[in-house]
Amino acid sequence: MAVAELHGVLAAPIGEQGANSFLDSDAGKALVALCGALALVIVVIGIVRMVNGIGRGRPGEAFKSLVFALLIGGLLFNLNLTITGVKAMSDLTGKVFSSITSVTNTNSDSTSGGK
């Protein structure tokens, strides 16, 4: 029964209930909890590496370690923000490719060299 519910959530077309509300389902809530716990572990490891790096006299490396740990932890801790960011980057990439296509006019007529 749980497999059928999970299949219904994962296999629903985009725009319908299921695919858009995956994080609200039981499996989605479990994924959110797992990612949140993993985010906390990553941030704690980043803090430990920062303290260790400062103790070794490498504050630049320590700061870099902390910033990346906080970035990855933040993305894992708030999956809705991560999904929104991925969608925004996908839209931006699509606009860049459509802009390139419109500027270069890569139609079959224009690539024939006027013959």
C-alpha positions in Angstrom: 0.0 0.0 0.0 2.8 2.5 0.9 4.6 1.7 -2.4 1.4 2.5 -4.4 1.1 5.8 -2.5 4.7 6.6 -3.1 4.4 5.8 -6.8 1.4 8.1 -7.0 3.3 10.9 -5.5 6.4 10.4 -7.7 4.7 9.6 -11.0 2.2 12.4 -11.1 2.6 14.9 -14.0 4.0 18.3 -13.2 1.3 20.8 -12.3 -0.9 18.2 -10.6 -1.1 17.2 -7.0 1.6 14.8 -6.1 4.7 16.0 -7.9 4.4 19.6 -6.6 3.5 18.5 -3.1 6.1 15.8 -2.6 7.7 17.6 0.4 4.3 17.5 2.1 3.9 13.8 1.7 5.2 11.2 4.3 8.2 10.3 2.1 8.9 14.0 1.6 8.7 14.8 5.3 11.1 12.0 5.9 13.5 13.4 3.3 13.2 16.9 4.8 14.0 15.5 8.3 17.0 13.5 6.9 18.4 16.5 5.0 17.9 18.7 8.1 19.9 16.3 10.2 22.6 16.0 7.6 22.7 19.8 7.3 23.4 20.1 11.1 26.1 17.5 10.9 27.8 19.3 8.0 27.7 22.7 9.8 29.2 21.2 12.9 32.0 19.6 10.9 32.6 22.9 9.2 32.8 24.7 12.6 35.3 22.1 13.8 37.4 22.4 10.6 37.3 26.2 11.0 38.6 26.0 14.6 41.3 23.5 13.5 42.4 25.6 10.6 42.7 28.7 12.8 44.7 26.7 15.3 47.1 25.6 12.4 47.6 29.3 11.4 45.5 29.1 8.2 42.6 31.5 8.7 41.7 31.8 5.0 41.3 28.0 4.6 39.3 27.9 7.9 37.0 30.7 6.7 36.5 29.0 3.3 35.6 25.8 5.1 33.0 27.5 7.3 31.4 29.4 4.4 31.0 26.3 2.3 29.7 24.3 5.2 27.1 27.0 5.9 26.1 27.2 2.3 25.6 23.4 1.9 23.9 23.2 5.3 21.5 26.0 4.4 20.6 24.4 1.0 19.9 21.1 2.7 18.1 22.6 5.7 15.6 24.5 3.5 14.6 22.3 0.6 11.9 24.7 -0.6 14.6 27.4 -1.1 16.8 24.9 -2.9 14.0 23.9 -5.3 13.1 27.5 -5.9 16.8 28.2 -6.7 17.1 25.3 -9.0 14.0 26.4 -10.9 15.3 29.9 -11.2 18.6 28.7 -12.6 16.8 26.4 -15.0 14.7 29.3 -16.2 17.7 31.5 -16.6 19.6 28.8 -18.5 16.6 28.4 -20.8 16.4 32.1 -21.5 20.2 32.2 -22.3 19.9 29.4 -24.8 16.8 30.9 -26.4 18.6 34.2 -26.7 21.6 32.6 -28.3 19.4 30.7 -30.7 17.6 33.9 -31.7 20.8 35.8 -32.2 22.6 33.1 -34.2 19.5 32.2 -36.3 20.4 28.5 -36.5 17.6 27.7 -39.0 18.3 25.3 -41.8 17.8 28.2 -44.3 20.5 30.4 -42.9 23.1 27.6 -42.5 23.0 26.7 -46.2 25.2 29.7 -47.1 22.6 31.3 -49.4 22.7 28.5 -52.0 
